[in-house]
Amino acid sequence: MEKIELWVRSILFNLVFLFWVTVPTILFVWIVLLPQSKVVKVIRYWQATFAWLAKTIAGIDYVITGWKHVPHGACIIAAKHQSAWETCVLNVLFHDPAIVLKKELTYIPVWGWFAKASGLIPIDRKGGAKSLLIMKKAASDAIKAGRKIVIFPQGTRVKPHTHKPYKVGVAAMYQDLKLPVVPMALNSGLFWPKGAFLKKKGIVTIEFLPAIPPGLTRSALMRKLEEQLETASDRLAREAISCAAKKK
């Protein structure tokens, strides 16, 4: 019975999600011509609706812990990236974040226009030092506008309990902008696995860890960030798995 429910929920949600991605994106493409604040407001509404659909249809809800560690002003949010799920709630969490993303994503027809209009920060991962300079300039402009910067240190989605190296982009911004880095751990990959059709019912936990203050060397920051983010995300995954096992 549980397998049937899983398939029914997943099929229905995937169909609704596909509709909610494609139809509004095409119908409201003219929004990209509006000021950035208006574009962000629309995106935030879309993401709030997405969160409601994920909860109502797929059974994926979320809780936040450690919000006290997120400064009111500018900072760098270094987020673990396990699923497409967290990318669809960032504007709900941070109002108007400047999200660092792969430049290739801005080439996606129509969607890429929204990405550019909302002030995201594209980075060419093959561009070397020049790409880092462009990224730091865009990040500096975002900070001046009072926006939080969100970056995925590993640069891609990584399954729970799987290790991939951390990129230097977060350290470059940390040293250049002299801002605290707030690690954002999560376990979304358990419920919306990378590339998976089936979406598992459960509660995603987002945990903000104590901010890493400015002043560390690049290597020291990278060691501390990776240790804290990996340890916390692994713990959240174990806790969710244990909780699910006890309910059976």
N, C-alpha and C positions, 0 to 999 in steps of 0.2 A: 504493500500500500504506500509506503514511504517513497519507493522508487517511482511509482506512478505520479504521486504528488510532485516529486522533484521534476519530472519531465513536463508535466502540465504547467507548473509554475515557470519553468525555464522557457518553454516554447512561447507561452503567452507574453512573458516579459521581453524576450528577444524581439518579438514582433512589434510590441508597443515601443520598445526602445529604438528600434530601427525607424519607426514612424516618427518618433519624437526627435530624432537626430536629423532626418532628411527633410521632412516636410516644413517645419518651422525655419530651418536653415535656408531653404530655397525661397519660401514665401516672404521671409523678412530680411532678405539679403540687402535691401536698401538701407537697413539700419547702420551698415558700416559707414555710411556717409554722415552719420550724426556725430556729435562730439563724443570723445572717449567715455565720459561719465555716463552718457545715455546708453552706449553700447554695453558697458559693464553692468548697468542696471538690468538690462534685458538678459544678459548672460546669467546674472545672479538669480533671476526669476526662473530661467530654464533649469538651472542646477537645483534649485529648491524643489521644483516639480519632479526632477529626476530622482531626488532623494526620497520623495513621497512615493513615486512609482516603484522604486527598488524595495521599499519597505512593504508596500501594500501588495504587490504582485509577487516579487521574488522572495519576500520575507527577509530582506537584508536591511537591518537597522544599524545604527551606530551610537556609540557613546564616546565622550571626550573626557580625558583625565589630564591633570597637570596644566590646565589652562593658565594657572597663576604664573607659570614660567614664561609666558609669551608677553613681551613688553608691549605697552600701549603704542609706542612709536615705531620707528624703523628698526628692522632687524632682518637677519637672514634665516629663513626656515629651511633646514636641511631635512627633507622628507624621505623616508623609506618609500620605495615604489614597487608594489607587488601586483597591482591590478589597475584596470582602467577605472575602477570605482573611485579611487581618491582624486583622480584628475577631474571628475565630474562634480566634486563638492568643494573645491578649493575657494571659489568665490563666495560660497555660503560661509565658509570658515573665516576667511580673511577680508571679505568685502571687495577689495580691489587689489589683488596680489599681482606682482610682476613675476610671471612664471617663466623660468628658463626652460626652453624646449628645443628639440632638434630643428634646425633650419628647414630640413626636408618637409616637416609637417606643415610649414607655411605655404608649400606648393600645392597642397590638397585643394582642389577646386572648391570655391565658395567658403569652405571652413577656414582655409588659410587667410581669407580676407577678414574674417571675424577675429582670428588670432592677432593679426597686425593691428586692426582697429581698436582692440582692447589693450594694446600696449604690452604685449608679451615680449620676452627677450629671446630671440632666436640665436642659436649658436651653431656654427659650422664646425663639426667635430674633426674635420680634416684640415681646418684652416690654420692650425698651429697658433703661434704667438699673436698673429694679426687678429684671429678670431677672438682670442681672450681679451685683447684690447677693446674690440668692439663691444663685447659682452660687458666689460667693466664700465665702459662709457654709458651704455644703456642702463646698467644697474645704478650708476651714480645719478642719472637723470630721474630714475624711479624713486630713489631715496629722497631726492630734493622735493619730489611731489608728495612725500609722506607715505609712500606705498611700501608694503612688506615684499621682500623678494623670496620666492619659493624655488628651490632647486633640488633636483633629485641627484644626490652625489654619485650614484652608480650609473646615471645616464640612461637607464632602461629599466623595464620591469624585471624583477628577480623573484623567483618562487620562494616561499618560506623555507627556511633552513638550507638555502642555497647561497653560496658565496660568489660574488663577482667583485672585482677591484673597484675602488673608489677613484673617481676622476679628480683632477687638480683644480677644476673650475671653482669649486666652493672655496678652496683655500686662497685662490687668486682674488676673489671678491672679498673674502674675510680680511686679507691683508691690505687691500686697496681701500676699502670702505671703512675699515676700523669699526665694524659693527659686531654685536654679539651674534652667535650662531645658536639657534634653538633646534635641537634634534627632535624630529617628529617620527616616532615609532608607530607601527600599526601591524595588523594581521589580516588585511583585506584579501590577501591571496588565498586564504583558506575557503572563502565564500565565493569569490569571483576569480577563479584561477586564470592565469595568463593563457589566452587563446582557447579557453574552454567554453563550450556551448551551455553546459549545465551550470546554473547559479545555485549555490547551496544556501539554505535558510540559516540565518544566524546573526550575531551582533558583532559588527566590526568595532574594534577598540582602537582609538587614536590616542596616543599618549605623548604629551609634550614633556621633554626632559629638561632639567635645569640648563639655562643658557650658558654657553661657553663664552666667557668674556673676551674682548679684544686683547691682543698683546702676545699671543703664543706664536711660536715659529710655525712655518707651514707644515713641517713634518709632525710637530707636536699636536697641532690641530687635527690633522688627518688621523693620527693614531687614536686620539681621544674620541673624535666623532665616530669613527668606525666601531670602536670598542663599545661605546654607549648605545649606538643605534642598533647594532647587530644583537647585542645582549638583550636589550629591551624588546626588540621585535621577536626574537626567538622565544622569550618568556611569554609574550602575549599569545603567540601561536600555541605554546604548550598549554597554557591556561585555558584557551578556547577548546582545544582538543580534549583536555581532561574534563571540562564542564560538559561537553557534548556526550562523552562516554558515560558520565554519571547519570545523564537523563535517560539513557537507554535501559 
